[in-house]
Amino acid sequence: MARKLLSSVAALLVVAVALAECAVKPFPGRSKGPWVQSQREFEHTPVREVLKELESFPKVARARRESGDPVTDGQHQFDDGYQFARIHYSGEESNAIFVLTYDVDTNGVPIHTNLYRSLDYGSSFTNIEASLDGNDPDPLLWYNFYVSDFNKNMLAFPSATLPKLYYTLDEGAQWKVNSFTPATINPRTLLWNPQEDNWIIAHDSTNDHLYVTQNLGQDWTKIADFVDTFFDYQWGDPDVDKDRSMVYYNTYDTNDATRGDNSVHLYTQRSPYAADNQAEFDSNLGKHDGFFLTGPYIFAQQTDEAGTVSLLISYNRKPFNKAMIPASDPHVNYLVAHINSLQAMVIVQHASTVHNLYLSDVTGVYFSLSLPDIVLEPTRALDLEQIEGVNGTLVANQYVRSSPDVANPPIRTLITLDNGGNWELVRPPPEDINNFPTNCEPPLCSLHFHMGTSEYARLGVYSQDTAPGIIIAHGNIGEQLSDNPDLYISRDGGNNWEETLVNSWGVSVADHGGLIVATKDYHQTPSNEIMYSCDEGFHWRPYSFGANQLTVFGVITEPEEHTTIVSLYGIRPTGPINWEIITINFTGIFDRVCTPSDYYNWRPWDEYFGEDCILGSSIEITRRKRDQCCLNGNTFVREFNYTICKCEAEDFECDYGYERADGFNGACILDPEVTLPEPCDGGAAFYMQSRGYRKIAGDVCVGGDEANYAPTNQSCCKNPVTVGPTSTGPSGSTGPTGSTAPAQGGKSDNTKTIAIGVVLMIVGISAILLLVLVVFFACKHSKMQRRFLRLATEPQESQFAFHNSESDRESSPEPERLLQLPSHQDEDDDPILP
């Protein structure tokens, strides 16, 4: 009961930094589909009675005196009594903050709204809703912020009741209104074009029509009927589609009166738009359950008449191919969990409680098992987090199926530093917060984290690109994950951890990692005190932000987290429910502005393999020294320097048809349940025989042991090759383990061939020609019966780049995030950059 109540509190608080709060959702209206995340739909739950049941806990913290004290710049209470609120920061180098408060009816439709704006970074707010429409002093807004991806100064709201669109081009200084024509157009969800600030897709859920405008809503063109939900349409990717006007969408078959599951078709349309100007993307795909597009990949889920579920992938907009996933158990559903430009992570639901994580090759077709029994709840909450700032690092929770408690198996946390190629238990700290030994050693004891399925999911496993190496999470040490967690921090990208605060906290990192702010979250007693640190959590100091106590639901900064200004949002424990925002300036705690001598070059280090090469490169990153409490400032530019490494065992993952011997680590061995395709079909002269491994997508290592793991070129004209796992070689050895090798005896065959050749030469030229014809005919038309491990494919260009500064990295395009895990992360498509 307590867990449900706490989960309701977390769901209630839909206050969000724009583009930050998301939740993994299935395709609404259909039971099947490759689930993706969305920030469009939220659960609305009352809160006051839930807060009364939350327990309070004591706290212990270390303290250190800093240079000065923070200053409370502003404390604003929104006294309209509305139960819900959203926050939008206009972005970097802007002082504008918007807050939308609202109430909803039992169907989740807004019945009251107020829009507030601050121009002094939250010190004060003004209700600006009456200024949106000169003809309507009290407009009722839909409860989402819609912000242009191309121009962060542009903000739009559809009306909740009228066919109108309210928008601003200058952060709310002036507002304009466009009335929809005809008046029957009444969209609730908008999707801005990523490169054109006047282009918007609008979906009207009342009649399932899809519209597009290229002039900010002055004119709308209907491009499709029978578009069911927000998940059924997306802008294309300009880098892949080469046309920024491209739109992809699903529509129901007009001849299908039931409009049930598995009856949509995927269409495309580009400017000039018209309802009859659509083209089916791939007619061979036909009816399917749903689709999702990101970068070069399009995923589609399909269920045939027998109920068999399949995943299909289009790579670089080529026709769909069926995903080759090595699993004999039936597939129920798919979740696209994580993706970059070189690889996809997909979770396959095999049964109601069995979910396995698979990794694809660059084409997205051939998958290998990465982690079995990953934790995924029926609500689609997922325990998988990508760590920002350190390339290739993820953490995940796994059910321990070997436990005697089959109904409620324990959960343990694993970490990977190579994009899921190898997983390890999380190393526990040797001492607790009071410097007592933990006496915890893997594999019997390790550190475990709360993630998306937990009541503490709001923090998740916290990391930011702007603070590489720093990771903060709620967790515990022991054999398994347990309740009542404490706060842990890693300063070296997840290799080593320390307990930094007792109990559960809301956390924000600012000033490029130079400032960490923590406040008691809603699991604890309301408070008027926060904790802050300028030495990466080694020392903490308290600060009282006012006389009134607050139940805090979030600690936030502007999206880039470069500033030293932090906002708290929450409600007071007594009285009416009025949201309150408190703005605190931490600039005064720093001794001075940092100088070059305050920095050092940090190398991400893989302690599991004992080296500083991660995904084939060694990286030096400029970081402030931990004991220097100086200000990085907005102008700080972090330097990155890269060195390519020689290939070793950790640069490779299991190939298609292979799996780790112990489920998450160890040698790659043949999966006996996988039937591999015939390599010589179609008259191929040669094929590539896998050794059981393939280089991890995005890994840029060269030379070294690469030849020992690379596939071998085999002829289709030789005797059949026997393949199978070998039993030699420990996990992590320099040579491939669990690999396959051609059958021996080639030397004897060659000797016989030479002897026959000599005899034939003696017999005469005619006999030689006759033998050549016979051999050629046999190779061309006979099917060689053998198993193989990898088809020969065209070589793929290495897709990676080297950047020297943070500003260079910010110019790189980013695909839409696939899941979050909690929703404070962004996915960078650069394969090697942190």
VENRAMO-V199947 format. One record per residue. N is the residue number from 1. PSI is psi in radians with two decimals (* if undefined). Layout:
BEGIN
n=N psi=PSI
n=N psi=PSI
END
This chain:
BEGIN
n=1 psi=-0.79
n=2 psi=-0.69
n=3 psi=-0.72
n=4 psi=-0.70
n=5 psi=-0.76
n=6 psi=-0.66
n=7 psi=-0.62
n=8 psi=-0.67
n=9 psi=-0.80
n=10 psi=-0.66
n=11 psi=-0.58
n=12 psi=-0.80
n=13 psi=1.56
n=14 psi=0.31
n=15 psi=2.31
n=16 psi=2.49
n=17 psi=2.33
n=18 psi=2.44
n=19 psi=0.31
n=20 psi=-0.63
n=21 psi=2.00
n=22 psi=2.83
n=23 psi=2.41
n=24 psi=2.23
n=25 psi=2.57
n=26 psi=3.01
n=27 psi=1.98
n=28 psi=2.50
n=29 psi=-0.23
n=30 psi=2.57
n=31 psi=-0.23
n=32 psi=2.78
n=33 psi=2.59
n=34 psi=1.68
n=35 psi=2.49
n=36 psi=2.96
n=37 psi=2.74
n=38 psi=2.53
n=39 psi=0.26
n=40 psi=-0.49
n=41 psi=2.31
n=42 psi=2.64
n=43 psi=2.42
n=44 psi=2.06
n=45 psi=2.32
n=46 psi=2.76
n=47 psi=-0.56
n=48 psi=-0.79
n=49 psi=-0.42
n=50 psi=-0.71
n=51 psi=-0.54
n=52 psi=-0.41
n=53 psi=-0.03
n=54 psi=2.41
n=55 psi=2.73
n=56 psi=2.70
n=57 psi=2.60
n=58 psi=2.94
n=59 psi=2.49
n=60 psi=2.40
n=61 psi=2.61
n=62 psi=2.67
n=63 psi=2.62
n=64 psi=2.48
n=65 psi=2.28
n=66 psi=-3.07
n=67 psi=-0.76
n=68 psi=-2.90
n=69 psi=2.70
n=70 psi=2.94
n=71 psi=2.28
n=72 psi=1.86
n=73 psi=-0.52
n=74 psi=2.64
n=75 psi=1.85
n=76 psi=2.25
n=77 psi=2.21
n=78 psi=1.79
n=79 psi=0.53
n=80 psi=-0.15
n=81 psi=0.16
n=82 psi=2.52
n=83 psi=-0.28
n=84 psi=2.67
n=85 psi=2.64
n=86 psi=2.56
n=87 psi=2.43
n=88 psi=2.10
n=89 psi=2.30
n=90 psi=-0.34
n=91 psi=-2.95
n=92 psi=2.45
n=93 psi=0.59
n=94 psi=2.49
n=95 psi=0.11
n=96 psi=2.32
n=97 psi=2.35
n=98 psi=2.47
n=99 psi=2.23
n=100 psi=2.06
n=101 psi=2.59
n=102 psi=2.82
n=103 psi=2.71
n=104 psi=2.80
n=105 psi=-3.02
n=106 psi=-0.30
n=107 psi=0.09
n=108 psi=0.25
n=109 psi=2.33
n=110 psi=2.42
n=111 psi=-0.33
n=112 psi=2.43
n=113 psi=2.65
n=114 psi=2.40
n=115 psi=2.15
n=116 psi=2.62
n=117 psi=2.44
n=118 psi=2.38
n=119 psi=0.10
n=120 psi=0.64
n=121 psi=0.63
n=122 psi=0.03
n=123 psi=-0.57
n=124 psi=2.72
n=125 psi=2.61
n=126 psi=2.37
n=127 psi=2.02
n=128 psi=0.15
n=129 psi=-0.62
n=130 psi=-0.35
n=131 psi=-0.06
n=132 psi=-0.65
n=133 psi=2.00
n=134 psi=-0.37
n=135 psi=-0.03
n=136 psi=1.78
n=137 psi=-0.21
n=138 psi=1.16
n=139 psi=2.59
n=140 psi=2.04
n=141 psi=2.65
n=142 psi=2.68
n=143 psi=0.42
n=144 psi=2.50
n=145 psi=2.27
n=146 psi=1.99
n=147 psi=2.37
n=148 psi=2.30
n=149 psi=-0.45
n=150 psi=-0.60
n=151 psi=1.79
n=152 psi=-0.18
n=153 psi=-0.21
n=154 psi=2.26
n=155 psi=2.46
n=156 psi=2.61
n=157 psi=2.25
n=158 psi=2.65
n=159 psi=2.56
n=160 psi=-0.28
n=161 psi=-0.42
n=162 psi=2.72
n=163 psi=1.17
n=164 psi=2.66
n=165 psi=2.13
n=166 psi=2.31
n=167 psi=2.74
n=168 psi=2.55
n=169 psi=-0.10
n=170 psi=0.79
n=171 psi=0.60
n=172 psi=0.08
n=173 psi=-0.69
n=174 psi=2.53
n=175 psi=2.54
n=176 psi=2.71
n=177 psi=2.25
n=178 psi=2.14
n=179 psi=2.38
n=180 psi=2.43
n=181 psi=2.12
n=182 psi=2.94
n=183 psi=-0.18
n=184 psi=-0.26
n=185 psi=2.16
n=186 psi=1.15
n=187 psi=2.63
n=188 psi=-0.42
n=189 psi=2.38
n=190 psi=2.60
n=191 psi=1.91
n=192 psi=2.50
n=193 psi=2.40
n=194 psi=-0.24
n=195 psi=-0.11
n=196 psi=2.00
n=197 psi=-0.13
n=198 psi=-0.05
n=199 psi=2.23
n=200 psi=2.39
n=201 psi=2.40
n=202 psi=2.38
n=203 psi=2.27
n=204 psi=1.85
n=205 psi=-0.22
n=206 psi=-0.46
n=207 psi=0.10
n=208 psi=0.60
n=209 psi=2.60
n=210 psi=2.26
n=211 psi=2.81
n=212 psi=2.49
n=213 psi=2.54
n=214 psi=0.24
n=215 psi=0.73
n=216 psi=0.67
n=217 psi=0.07
n=218 psi=-0.63
n=219 psi=2.45
n=220 psi=2.44
n=221 psi=2.18
n=222 psi=2.20
n=223 psi=-0.25
n=224 psi=2.62
n=225 psi=2.95
n=226 psi=0.66
n=227 psi=2.00
n=228 psi=-0.89
n=229 psi=3.06
n=230 psi=-0.53
n=231 psi=-0.10
n=232 psi=0.19
n=233 psi=2.59
n=234 psi=2.60
n=235 psi=2.62
n=236 psi=3.12
n=237 psi=2.01
n=238 psi=-0.55
n=239 psi=-0.47
n=240 psi=-0.78
n=241 psi=-0.30
n=242 psi=0.36
n=243 psi=1.92
n=244 psi=-0.14
n=245 psi=-0.04
n=246 psi=2.32
n=247 psi=2.37
n=248 psi=2.40
n=249 psi=2.66
n=250 psi=2.41
n=251 psi=2.62
n=252 psi=2.63
n=253 psi=2.16
n=254 psi=-0.33
n=255 psi=-0.07
n=256 psi=1.77
n=257 psi=-0.42
n=258 psi=-0.48
n=259 psi=0.80
n=260 psi=-2.89
n=261 psi=2.70
n=262 psi=0.57
n=263 psi=0.46
n=264 psi=2.71
n=265 psi=2.60
n=266 psi=2.15
n=267 psi=2.80
n=268 psi=2.73
n=269 psi=2.50
n=270 psi=2.89
n=271 psi=2.45
n=272 psi=2.36
n=273 psi=2.55
n=274 psi=2.65
n=275 psi=-0.49
n=276 psi=0.33
n=277 psi=0.32
n=278 psi=2.73
n=279 psi=2.37
n=280 psi=2.30
n=281 psi=-0.86
n=282 psi=1.82
n=283 psi=-0.41
n=284 psi=-0.40
n=285 psi=-0.83
n=286 psi=-2.51
n=287 psi=2.48
n=288 psi=3.10
n=289 psi=-0.66
n=290 psi=2.94
n=291 psi=2.84
n=292 psi=2.33
n=293 psi=2.34
n=294 psi=2.21
n=295 psi=-2.31
n=296 psi=-0.07
n=297 psi=2.48
n=298 psi=2.14
n=299 psi=2.42
n=300 psi=2.43
n=301 psi=2.41
n=302 psi=2.41
n=303 psi=2.15
n=304 psi=-3.12
n=305 psi=-0.44
n=306 psi=-0.04
n=307 psi=0.13
n=308 psi=2.25
n=309 psi=2.37
n=310 psi=2.67
n=311 psi=2.29
n=312 psi=2.57
n=313 psi=2.33
n=314 psi=2.20
n=315 psi=2.22
n=316 psi=0.60
n=317 psi=0.38
n=318 psi=2.96
n=319 psi=2.72
n=320 psi=2.51
n=321 psi=2.56
n=322 psi=2.33
n=323 psi=2.35
n=324 psi=1.69
n=325 psi=2.07
n=326 psi=1.39
n=327 psi=2.19
n=328 psi=-0.40
n=329 psi=2.59
n=330 psi=2.61
n=331 psi=2.33
n=332 psi=-0.73
n=333 psi=2.93
n=334 psi=2.59
n=335 psi=2.06
n=336 psi=1.82
n=337 psi=-0.60
n=338 psi=2.56
n=339 psi=2.59
n=340 psi=-2.95
n=341 psi=-0.09
n=342 psi=-0.10
n=343 psi=2.64
n=344 psi=2.50
n=345 psi=2.15
n=346 psi=2.34
n=347 psi=2.24
n=348 psi=2.18
n=349 psi=2.00
n=350 psi=-0.48
n=351 psi=-3.09
n=352 psi=-0.52
n=353 psi=0.18
n=354 psi=2.05
n=355 psi=2.23
n=356 psi=2.54
n=357 psi=2.24
n=358 psi=2.62
n=359 psi=2.44
n=360 psi=2.91
n=361 psi=-3.03
n=362 psi=-0.49
n=363 psi=-0.18
n=364 psi=0.19
n=365 psi=-0.84
n=366 psi=2.07
n=367 psi=2.64
n=368 psi=2.66
n=369 psi=2.22
n=370 psi=-0.84
n=371 psi=2.01
n=372 psi=2.76
n=373 psi=0.73
n=374 psi=2.61
n=375 psi=2.04
n=376 psi=2.15
n=377 psi=2.82
n=378 psi=-0.44
n=379 psi=0.00
n=380 psi=0.20
n=381 psi=2.40
n=382 psi=2.42
n=383 psi=1.26
n=384 psi=2.19
n=385 psi=2.29
n=386 psi=2.35
n=387 psi=2.10
n=388 psi=2.65
n=389 psi=-0.31
n=390 psi=1.99
n=391 psi=2.35
n=392 psi=0.07
n=393 psi=2.24
n=394 psi=2.70
n=395 psi=2.60
n=396 psi=2.70
n=397 psi=2.49
n=398 psi=2.39
n=399 psi=2.37
n=400 psi=1.64
n=401 psi=-0.29
n=402 psi=-0.11
n=403 psi=2.54
n=404 psi=-0.35
n=405 psi=1.49
n=406 psi=-0.66
n=407 psi=-0.65
n=408 psi=1.28
n=409 psi=2.57
n=410 psi=2.84
n=411 psi=2.39
n=412 psi=2.75
n=413 psi=2.40
n=414 psi=2.71
n=415 psi=2.50
n=416 psi=2.43
n=417 psi=0.10
n=418 psi=0.80
n=419 psi=0.59
n=420 psi=0.07
n=421 psi=-0.67
n=422 psi=2.43
n=423 psi=2.54
n=424 psi=2.73
n=425 psi=2.63
n=426 psi=2.21
n=427 psi=2.19
n=428 psi=2.76
n=429 psi=2.54
n=430 psi=-0.42
n=431 psi=2.70
n=432 psi=-2.99
n=433 psi=-0.39
n=434 psi=0.25
n=435 psi=0.36
n=436 psi=2.50
n=437 psi=2.44
n=438 psi=-0.38
n=439 psi=0.74
n=440 psi=2.07
n=441 psi=2.26
n=442 psi=2.66
n=443 psi=-0.07
n=444 psi=-0.37
n=445 psi=2.39
n=446 psi=-3.06
n=447 psi=2.42
n=448 psi=2.55
n=449 psi=2.59
n=450 psi=2.31
n=451 psi=-2.49
n=452 psi=-0.50
n=453 psi=-0.03
n=454 psi=2.78
n=455 psi=-0.24
n=456 psi=0.41
n=457 psi=-0.27
n=458 psi=-0.71
n=459 psi=-0.73
n=460 psi=-2.57
n=461 psi=1.85
n=462 psi=2.27
n=463 psi=2.78
n=464 psi=2.53
n=465 psi=-0.56
n=466 psi=-0.14
n=467 psi=1.17
n=468 psi=2.39
n=469 psi=-0.42
n=470 psi=2.15
n=471 psi=2.35
n=472 psi=2.36
n=473 psi=2.68
n=474 psi=2.32
n=475 psi=-2.96
n=476 psi=2.78
n=477 psi=2.63
n=478 psi=-2.87
n=479 psi=-0.39
n=480 psi=2.94
n=481 psi=2.43
n=482 psi=2.99
n=483 psi=3.09
n=484 psi=1.09
n=485 psi=2.92
n=486 psi=3.05
n=487 psi=2.24
n=488 psi=2.67
n=489 psi=2.45
n=490 psi=2.39
n=491 psi=0.01
n=492 psi=0.64
n=493 psi=0.31
n=494 psi=-0.01
n=495 psi=-0.81
n=496 psi=2.57
n=497 psi=2.68
n=498 psi=2.56
n=499 psi=2.13
n=500 psi=-0.52
n=501 psi=2.57
n=502 psi=2.38
n=503 psi=-2.97
n=504 psi=2.47
n=505 psi=2.64
n=506 psi=2.41
n=507 psi=2.55
n=508 psi=2.50
n=509 psi=2.33
n=510 psi=3.07
n=511 psi=0.86
n=512 psi=0.55
n=513 psi=-0.07
n=514 psi=-0.20
n=515 psi=2.28
n=516 psi=2.25
n=517 psi=2.34
n=518 psi=2.42
n=519 psi=2.55
n=520 psi=2.25
n=521 psi=-3.01
n=522 psi=-0.08
n=523 psi=-0.28
n=524 psi=3.08
n=525 psi=2.45
n=526 psi=2.55
n=527 psi=2.81
n=528 psi=0.43
n=529 psi=2.50
n=530 psi=2.91
n=531 psi=2.54
n=532 psi=2.74
n=533 psi=2.44
n=534 psi=0.23
n=535 psi=0.74
n=536 psi=0.68
n=537 psi=0.14
n=538 psi=-0.68
n=539 psi=2.54
n=540 psi=2.56
n=541 psi=2.41
n=542 psi=2.71
n=543 psi=2.27
n=544 psi=2.11
n=545 psi=-0.04
n=546 psi=-3.13
n=547 psi=-0.48
n=548 psi=2.35
n=549 psi=2.72
n=550 psi=2.41
n=551 psi=1.89
n=552 psi=2.30
n=553 psi=-0.17
n=554 psi=2.64
n=555 psi=2.06
n=556 psi=2.71
n=557 psi=-3.11
n=558 psi=2.75
n=559 psi=-0.64
n=560 psi=-0.23
n=561 psi=0.71
n=562 psi=-0.32
n=563 psi=3.11
n=564 psi=0.31
n=565 psi=2.21
n=566 psi=2.47
n=567 psi=2.38
n=568 psi=2.48
n=569 psi=2.47
n=570 psi=-2.83
n=571 psi=2.74
n=572 psi=2.59
n=573 psi=-0.34
n=574 psi=2.86
n=575 psi=-2.97
n=576 psi=2.76
n=577 psi=1.75
n=578 psi=2.14
n=579 psi=2.55
n=580 psi=2.43
n=581 psi=2.27
n=582 psi=2.19
n=583 psi=2.21
n=584 psi=2.29
n=585 psi=2.11
n=586 psi=0.18
n=587 psi=-0.61
n=588 psi=-0.22
n=589 psi=-0.23
n=590 psi=2.50
n=591 psi=-0.69
n=592 psi=3.12
n=593 psi=2.40
n=594 psi=2.58
n=595 psi=2.94
n=596 psi=-0.54
n=597 psi=-0.17
n=598 psi=0.02
n=599 psi=2.78
n=600 psi=2.89
n=601 psi=2.06
n=602 psi=2.40
n=603 psi=2.09
n=604 psi=2.36
n=605 psi=2.31
n=606 psi=1.68
n=607 psi=-0.32
n=608 psi=-0.59
n=609 psi=-0.07
n=610 psi=0.73
n=611 psi=2.96
n=612 psi=0.27
n=613 psi=2.08
n=614 psi=2.16
n=615 psi=0.68
n=616 psi=0.10
n=617 psi=2.57
n=618 psi=2.25
n=619 psi=2.32
n=620 psi=2.19
n=621 psi=2.30
n=622 psi=2.17
n=623 psi=2.63
n=624 psi=2.45
n=625 psi=2.44
n=626 psi=-0.60
n=627 psi=0.14
n=628 psi=1.84
n=629 psi=1.15
n=630 psi=2.83
n=631 psi=2.17
n=632 psi=-0.85
n=633 psi=2.91
n=634 psi=-0.47
n=635 psi=-0.03
n=636 psi=2.30
n=637 psi=2.09
n=638 psi=2.36
n=639 psi=2.50
n=640 psi=2.26
n=641 psi=2.36
n=642 psi=2.51
n=643 psi=2.23
n=644 psi=2.39
n=645 psi=2.84
n=646 psi=2.58
n=647 psi=2.44
n=648 psi=-3.08
n=649 psi=-0.68
n=650 psi=-0.07
n=651 psi=0.06
n=652 psi=2.55
n=653 psi=3.02
n=654 psi=2.41
n=655 psi=2.98
n=656 psi=2.32
n=657 psi=0.03
n=658 psi=2.79
n=659 psi=2.77
n=660 psi=2.49
n=661 psi=-0.60
n=662 psi=0.31
n=663 psi=-0.59
n=664 psi=-0.05
n=665 psi=-3.14
n=666 psi=-2.93
n=667 psi=2.67
n=668 psi=2.07
n=669 psi=2.73
n=670 psi=2.40
n=671 psi=1.93
n=672 psi=-0.24
n=673 psi=-0.04
n=674 psi=2.24
n=675 psi=2.06
n=676 psi=2.58
n=677 psi=2.77
n=678 psi=2.16
n=679 psi=-0.44
n=680 psi=0.17
n=681 psi=2.57
n=682 psi=0.19
n=683 psi=0.36
n=684 psi=2.45
n=685 psi=-0.51
n=686 psi=2.79
n=687 psi=2.82
n=688 psi=2.04
n=689 psi=2.08
n=690 psi=2.62
n=691 psi=0.13
n=692 psi=-0.01
n=693 psi=2.75
n=694 psi=2.64
n=695 psi=2.41
n=696 psi=2.37
n=697 psi=2.27
n=698 psi=-0.15
n=699 psi=2.28
n=700 psi=0.29
n=701 psi=2.73
n=702 psi=2.62
n=703 psi=-2.51
n=704 psi=-2.22
n=705 psi=0.23
n=706 psi=-0.68
n=707 psi=-0.48
n=708 psi=-0.31
n=709 psi=-0.25
n=710 psi=2.62
n=711 psi=2.74
n=712 psi=2.56
n=713 psi=2.09
n=714 psi=2.55
n=715 psi=2.48
n=716 psi=-0.10
n=717 psi=-0.06
n=718 psi=3.05
n=719 psi=2.68
n=720 psi=2.53
n=721 psi=2.32
n=722 psi=2.20
n=723 psi=2.64
n=724 psi=2.87
n=725 psi=2.54
n=726 psi=2.81
n=727 psi=0.09
n=728 psi=2.68
n=729 psi=2.16
n=730 psi=2.82
n=731 psi=2.38
n=732 psi=0.11
n=733 psi=2.89
n=734 psi=-0.40
n=735 psi=2.78
n=736 psi=2.40
n=737 psi=2.65
n=738 psi=0.46
n=739 psi=3.05
n=740 psi=2.75
n=741 psi=2.62
n=742 psi=2.67
n=743 psi=2.58
n=744 psi=2.98
n=745 psi=0.12
n=746 psi=-0.59
n=747 psi=-0.77
n=748 psi=-0.71
n=749 psi=-0.73
n=750 psi=-0.68
n=751 psi=-0.76
n=752 psi=-0.68
n=753 psi=-0.75
n=754 psi=-0.76
n=755 psi=-0.76
n=756 psi=-0.67
n=757 psi=-0.72
n=758 psi=-0.78
n=759 psi=-0.74
n=760 psi=-0.66
n=761 psi=-0.65
n=762 psi=-0.76
n=763 psi=-0.72
n=764 psi=2.81
n=765 psi=-0.64
n=766 psi=-0.68
n=767 psi=-0.67
n=768 psi=-0.81
n=769 psi=-0.69
n=770 psi=-0.73
n=771 psi=-0.70
n=772 psi=-0.74
n=773 psi=-0.71
n=774 psi=-0.80
n=775 psi=-0.75
n=776 psi=-0.77
n=777 psi=-0.72
n=778 psi=-0.73
n=779 psi=-0.56
n=780 psi=-0.61
n=781 psi=-0.15
n=782 psi=2.42
n=783 psi=2.04
n=784 psi=2.08
n=785 psi=1.81
n=786 psi=2.79
n=787 psi=2.69
n=788 psi=2.97
n=789 psi=-0.26
n=790 psi=2.23
n=791 psi=2.57
n=792 psi=2.31
n=793 psi=2.84
n=794 psi=2.45
n=795 psi=2.46
n=796 psi=2.40
n=797 psi=2.46
n=798 psi=2.16
n=799 psi=1.55
n=800 psi=2.83
n=801 psi=2.75
n=802 psi=2.23
n=803 psi=2.53
n=804 psi=-0.13
n=805 psi=2.86
n=806 psi=-0.59
n=807 psi=-0.60
n=808 psi=-0.72
n=809 psi=-0.58
n=810 psi=-0.33
n=811 psi=-0.15
n=812 psi=2.43
n=813 psi=2.58
n=814 psi=2.28
n=815 psi=2.82
n=816 psi=2.39
n=817 psi=2.46
n=818 psi=-0.57
n=819 psi=2.69
n=820 psi=1.54
n=821 psi=1.62
n=822 psi=2.84
n=823 psi=0.61
n=824 psi=0.25
n=825 psi=2.67
n=826 psi=2.55
n=827 psi=2.16
n=828 psi=2.26
n=829 psi=0.01
n=830 psi=2.17
n=831 psi=-0.32
n=832 psi=-0.17
n=833 psi=2.52
n=834 psi=*
END
